[in-house]
Amino acid sequence: MNVYRREFFVFDEKKPVPAIIRNYHQADFQDLIAIQQECFPPPFPSDLWWNIEQLTNHVTLFPEGALCIEVNGKVVGSMTGLLVQFDPKSPNHTWADVTDSGYIRNHDPNGNSLYVVDISVAPAYRKLGLGKWMMTAMYDVVIHLKLDRLIGGGRMPAYHLYQDKLTPEQYIQEISKGTIQDPVITFLLRCGRTPLKVIENYLEDEESCNYGTLMEWKNPFLVQKSISAK
């Protein structure tokens, strides 16, 4: 296992607050489950919250992709991934299929891409920018493992407000223009992710009307290598 640990400060308005991003372990499981319950209240399906078996698989099968963030010594967020063999020519899938419903038993040690299973930050701590810090940490993992990309489907939780006026593709276009804000997709854009494709029936999610937007971040070192080879 390649151990990850980054110590730094986040800012609560003007006040620096100590934070740590590290791999999560069994001792963190109850905290991680409680965070999920805070982050995804009904109508989000409760059976999609983490359980002990899933978390055990995360730290056993791909511990490098099991990250959490502490603020003042308290675990307040997590991000989880697995490795997959991704083919941009065949992008359609469901969250359940690609992540083994969060159990990641299909983790491919020889995969070319890191797929984001989940990212969660306790609501009381979201003003600190922790999600973006965790995303950056997972980019570090992509670079360290020499993978092609980080990829994952983003929920579209504000789409139900626009479904009578816009197709999902039009909705993503308007978000990319800045005329509409979406809590998840806009956040992912701020983190450097770019939309690839809207996927129907990606996840059972009433607010997103079951759609998800596949978004990627390409390893900049491999991109530059590819350009230089031309």
C-alpha positions in Angstrom: 0.0 0.0 0.0 1.2 3.5 -0.9 0.3 5.5 2.3 -1.1 9.0 1.7 -0.9 11.7 4.3 -1.1 15.5 3.7 -1.1 18.0 6.5 -2.2 21.6 5.8 -4.5 24.4 6.8 -8.0 25.3 5.6 -9.6 28.6 6.4 -12.8 29.2 8.4 -13.3 32.8 7.0 -9.9 34.3 8.1 -9.0 31.7 10.7 -6.5 28.9 9.7 -7.7 25.5 10.8 -5.4 22.4 10.8 -6.5 19.6 8.4 -5.2 16.2 7.4 -6.0 14.0 4.4 -5.1 10.4 4.9 -6.1 6.9 4.1 -9.1 5.8 6.1 -9.1 2.6 8.3 -11.5 0.4 10.2 -11.4 2.7 13.2 -13.0 5.4 11.0 -16.0 3.3 9.7 -18.6 4.6 12.1 -17.7 8.2 11.5 -17.8 7.6 7.7 -21.3 6.0 7.9 -22.6 8.9 10.0 -21.2 11.4 7.4 -23.1 9.6 4.7 -26.3 9.8 6.6 -25.8 13.6 7.0 -24.9 14.1 3.4 -27.6 12.0 1.7 -30.9 12.4 3.6 -34.2 11.2 2.2 -35.3 11.0 -0.6 -31.8 9.6 -1.3 -32.1 5.8 -0.7 -30.7 4.9 2.7 -29.5 1.5 1.3 -26.9 3.5 -0.7 -25.2 4.7 2.5 -21.9 2.9 3.3 -22.1 -0.3 5.3 -19.3 -2.1 7.1 -18.7 -4.7 4.4 -18.3 -2.0 1.7 -15.9 0.0 3.8 -13.9 -3.2 4.6 -13.6 -3.9 0.9 -12.4 -0.3 0.2 -9.5 -0.5 2.7 -8.6 -4.1 1.7 -8.9 -4.1 -2.1 -7.7 -0.6 -2.9 -6.6 1.3 0.2 -4.9 3.9 -2.0 -8.4 5.0 -3.1 -9.8 5.2 0.4 -9.2 8.8 1.7 -10.7 10.8 4.5 -10.2 14.3 5.7 -9.9 15.5 9.4 -10.4 19.0 10.7 -9.1 19.6 14.2 -8.8 15.9 14.6 -12.4 15.0 13.6 -13.1 13.0 10.5 -15.6 15.1 8.5 -15.4 13.8 4.9 -14.3 11.0 2.7 -13.6 10.1 -0.9 -13.4 6.6 -2.4 -12.3 5.2 -5.7 -11.4 2.0 -7.5 -9.4 1.2 -10.6 -11.3 0.3 -13.9 -10.4 -0.3 -17.5 -12.2 2.6 -19.1 -12.9 2.8 -22.8 -14.0 6.3 -23.9 -15.7 4.8 -26.9 -18.0 2.8 -24.7 -18.9 5.2 -21.8 -22.4 4.0 -20.9 -22.7 2.3 -17.5 -24.5 2.5 -14.2 -23.0 3.5 -10.9 -24.0 0.1 -9.5 -22.3 -1.8 -12.3 -19.0 0.1 -12.4 -18.6 0.2 -8.6 -20.2 -3.2 -7.8 -22.8 -1.2 -5.8 -20.1 0.3 -3.7 -18.5 -3.0 -2.8 -15.7 -2.6 -5.4 -15.1 -6.4 -5.7 -14.6 -5.7 -9.4 -11.5 -3.5 -8.6 -9.0 -4.0 -11.4 -5.4 -3.6 -10.2 -4.3 -3.2 -13.8 -7.0 -0.6 -14.7 -6.1 2.5 -16.6 -8.5 4.9 -14.7 -9.4 5.8 -11.2 -13.2 5.8 -10.9 -14.8 7.9 -8.1 -17.2 5.8 -6.1 -18.2 8.6 -3.7 -17.2 11.9 -2.2 -18.9 13.2 1.0 -18.3 16.2 3.3 -20.4 16.7 6.4 -22.7 19.7 5.7 -21.4 21.8 8.7 -17.9 21.8 7.1 -18.6 22.4 3.5 -17.7 26.1 3.6 -14.1 25.1 4.2 -13.5 23.8 0.7 -12.7 20.2 1.8 -14.3 18.5 -1.2 -11.8 20.3 -3.5 -8.9 19.4 -1.3 -9.9 15.7 -1.4 -10.3 15.8 -5.1 -6.8 17.2 -5.5 -5.5 14.4 -3.2 -7.1 11.8 -5.5 -5.5 13.5 -8.5 -2.2 12.9 -6.6 -3.1 9.2 -6.5 -3.8 9.2 -10.3 -0.4 10.8 -11.0 1.4 8.5 -8.5 0.0 5.3 -10.1 0.5 6.7 -13.6 -3.1 6.3 -14.6 -4.8 7.9 -17.6 -7.5 9.7 -15.8 -9.8 10.2 -12.9 -13.4 9.6 -13.9 -16.8 9.3 -12.3 -20.5 10.1 -12.7 -21.8 13.3 -11.0 -25.2 13.6 -9.6 -27.4 16.4 -11.0 -29.5 17.1 -7.9 -31.0 20.4 -9.2 -32.1 18.9 -12.5 -35.6 18.1 -11.3 -36.2 21.8 -11.1 -35.5 22.1 -14.9 -36.6 18.8 -16.3 -39.8 20.3 -17.9 -37.7 23.0 -19.7 -34.3 21.4 -20.5 -33.0 18.0 -21.6 -30.3 16.7 -19.4 -27.7 17.6 -22.1 -29.1 21.1 -22.3 -28.9 21.4 -18.5 -25.2 20.5 -18.5 -24.6 23.0 -21.3 -26.2 25.8 -19.3 -24.2 24.8 -16.2 -21.0 25.0 -18.3 -22.0 28.5 -19.4 -22.7 29.5 -15.8 -26.3 30.4 -16.4 -27.4 27.5 -14.0 -25.7 26.3 -10.8 -25.9 22.7 -9.7 -24.6 21.7 -6.3 -22.6 18.7 -7.6 -21.8 19.5 -11.3 -20.7 23.0 -10.6 -18.5 21.8 -7.8 -16.9 19.2 -10.1 -16.2 21.9 -12.7 -14.5 24.0 -10.0 -12.4 21.0 -9.2 -11.1 20.7 -12.8 -13.4 18.0 -14.0 -14.9 18.2 -17.5 -18.2 16.7 -18.8 -18.0 13.8 -21.2 -21.6 12.4 -21.4 -24.9 12.4 -19.7 -25.9 8.8 -18.8 -29.5 7.8 -18.3 -30.5 5.6 -15.4 -27.0 6.1 -13.9 -28.2 6.0 -10.3 -31.5 5.7 -8.4 -31.8 9.4 -7.5 -35.1 11.2 -7.6 -33.6 14.7 -7.6 -31.4 13.9 -10.6 -34.2 12.1 -12.3 -31.9 9.1 -12.3 -29.4 10.9 -14.7 -25.7 11.3 -14.1 -23.0 13.2 -15.9 -19.7 11.4 -16.6 -16.9 13.8 -15.9 -13.1 13.3 -16.1 -9.8 14.7 -15.2 -6.9 13.6 -17.4 -3.4 13.0 -16.0 -1.6 16.1 -17.2 1.7 14.3 -17.4 0.4 11.6 -19.7 -1.5 14.2 -21.8 1.8 16.2 -22.3 3.6 12.9 -23.2 1.0 12.1 -25.8 1.2 15.6 -27.3 5.1 15.4 -27.4 4.9 12.1 -29.2 2.9 13.5 -32.1 
